[in-house]
Amino acid sequence: MKKTHSVTSRILSGHLVEGGLEPGTEMAIRIDQTLTQDATGTMACLQFEAMGAPRVQTELSVSYVDHNTLQNGFENADDHRFLRTIAAKYGMWFSPPGNGVCHQAHLERFGVPGKTLLGSDSHTPTGGGIGMIAIGAGGLDVAVAMAGGAFNLPAPAATLVWLKGKLRPWSSAKDVILEILRRKTVRGGVGRVFEYGGPGVKTLSVPERATITNMGAELGCTTSVFPSDERTLEFMKAQGRASSWKPLEADAGACYHDAFEIDLSKIEPMVAMPHSPDNVAAVASISGMPVDQVCIGSCTNASLKDMTTVAKMLKGKQVARGVDLVILPGSRQTLQALAESGDLAAMIAAGARVAECVCGPCIGMGMAPPSGGVTLRTFNRNFEGRSGTADAGVYLCGPETAAASALAGAITDPRGLGRPPRFVMPEKFIPGGASLIPPSKNPESVKIIRGPNIKPLPRRKAMPASLDGKVLLKVGDNITTDHIMPAGGKVLPLRSNIPAISEHVFAAVDPGFPARAKAEGGGFIVGGVNYGQGSSREHAALAPSYLGVKAVLAVSFARIHRANLVNFGILPLIFEDAKDYARIKQGDAVEIKNVAAQLKSGGGKVEVSIGAGRSSAVRFAHDLSPREIDILLAGGLLNYAGKKTAKKKS
């Protein structure tokens, strides 16, 4: 009998290197494409260099600059120059600052249905909008893929999201994913791929699909994916890339782990309220709340469709007094199209500030709202303090709601504005990526230029026979990577300088953490549910590793952060009984004896001695594969890979 495939299983099985598709078991897949961005890419490139590979081994790798673009000092500019020269030498394309946000630019110029994409950014699943299995990961995992290695991950279960109906006027793709977040929460997609199907799919353009897959990261999904159909072909033809298109749909009768239905015709404008993307309500329920700032852009909502809609809503009108409207087109292609159509002039005339095509305020890199202010954003995250203002209230919405609110000076349901603007997909987009730089044809002549802020990559020693120390910090549920390793204009320029950036670990939670960790010679962290949710930033594991963190004891972990902990030699353990979380206090002594023997016993259990005299035994579980155990015992993935390479040579 012929096996029926979902889109997910078809792509994964076609790229399988080791393991199988049984959910939860470790699998390894071949990676066709990689992307890095400058906040994670400098370290990823240093790691790639450390592996000794002579050239990038993927079909395509692209180094984007879209995060650290505020050049207040030499650090960011030096990183950009380093990335440009290392890309030229080792075979990567380079996208310089201003060319676009990596996810939108990649969708436009490089995305190919049926391919796998691994990116050192958690919103890499944007590529699922064009029919890719696109996964966010830590920079070290991406460096391994660039060097020709497979990507290891727990095989995800596939959830079918059945779409029917059609969006009504003023409702958008952003409202769809906000509704899913309202239903499923930030943990609803853990261990899963959300695959979209049903008759409603054909009513959504590729940019709309990409909005939905982009923000699937907030569900905790491994990734999200749409079929590749005639709407996909329409987009790729307009981008001048029709030859890269191929159809890709689920077979009739394809099996899924579970399914749920979304009736697009019942979706209304939604908003996520502070301080979580799943704290969602209908816009109508909070209409009238005054706003201080409105930001339109980010990798979620900065397509030409979104920007054109906003421009037409603003045309001939004025932004309300007291409201600061900031617009960030997603790519140079989009910005140029807006300029040539006159839509950019309409935005400027209405009073908008038009910023360059970067991530910007989404990661706290400029445009911070006022103290205690309300900022309405078309972004994907609203974690406390992420905007750069600790006490600001960040609300997430679609571009239609954002533009209506900027004009009114208060959160406004756009459905009261009459007929919405109509957007028609161009038959041909303006060729984007004119500033993209291909790899050098003479790589041997390229000199890699390193600034003084680019420090050598720290290496961790092999794990000792036993681990002991104190609980350095105890935190609660849903601790994000922003809590662990903040972003923003002060910290991001230090991404290539681990000793310097480690001084900011847990800055928003406990500023004394780095000094305490160093004084104690390292130790342990205790966390609650979903520890490490949010971005892929491996610095949230790398910097604690540098400070000597030996293990994180948590109720549960977010996927990417757990993988990053393993990659940098930090042992992730799960409370066997969540009630034991309450028994442990900051400052408690901790000891884990015979670490290797306990991890390799096969039972998935570890006994930890905690408390005065380490007299209280607490049982922990682990879901580590044999490969991950070996990585931890080696002191991290770089050491492990180095040992394997040395063994092959001998």
Secondary structure, 3 states (H helix, E strand, C coil): CCCCCCHHHHHHHHCEEECCCCCCCEEEECCCEEEEEHHHHHHHHHHHHHHCCCCCCCCEEEEECCCCCCCCCHHHHHHHHHHHHHHHHHCCEEECCCCECHHHHHHHHCCCCCCEEEECCCCHHHHHHHCCEEEECCHHHHHHHHCCCCEEEECCEEEEEEEECCCCCCCCHHHHHHHHHHHHCCCCCECEEEEEECHHHHHCCHHHHHHHHHHHHHHCECEEECCECHHHHHHHHHCCCHHHCCCECCCCCCCCCEEEEEEHHHCCCEEECCCCCCCEEEHHHHCCCECCEEEECCCCCCCHHHHHHHHHHHCCCCCCCCCEEEECCCEHHHHHHHHHHCHHHHHHHCCCEECCCCCHHHHCCCCCCCCCCEEEECCCCCCCCCCCCCCCEEEECCHHHHHHHHHHCECCCHHHHCCCCCCCCCCCCCCCCCCCECCCCCHHHCCCCCCCCCCCCCCCCCCCCCEEEEEEEECCCCCEHHHHCCCCCCCHHHCCCHHHHHHHCCCCCCCCHHHHHHHHCCEEEEECCCECECCCCCHHHHHHHHCCEEEEEECCECHHHHHHHHHCCCEEEEECCHHHHHHCCCCCEEEECCHHHHHCCCCCEEEEEECHHHCEEEEEECCCCHHHHHHHHHCCHHHHHHHHHHHHHC
